[in-house]
Amino acid sequence: MKLIFGIGAILIGIWQIYVSKQYFNNLKKQSSPLIFALIATIASLAFAAFLLIYGVQTLVSLR
């Protein structure tokens, strides 16, 4: 079960980074204020970092 959680967290973290990159590339086209868009992008990247760290720690603890 921990293996599934670890791999899933890593995959979701990678997907979150990809989505954040796409959102950041389209930042100037957004109708929301720039500061809120930057806060959303930073929060999304922080969540992705948390998921990646959690996934790696879970997989390492299986050894």
Buried (B, 14 or more C-beta within 10 A) or exposed (E): EEEEEBEEBBEBBBEBBEEBEEBBEEEEEEEEEEEEBEEBBEEBBEBBEEBBEBBBEBBEEEE
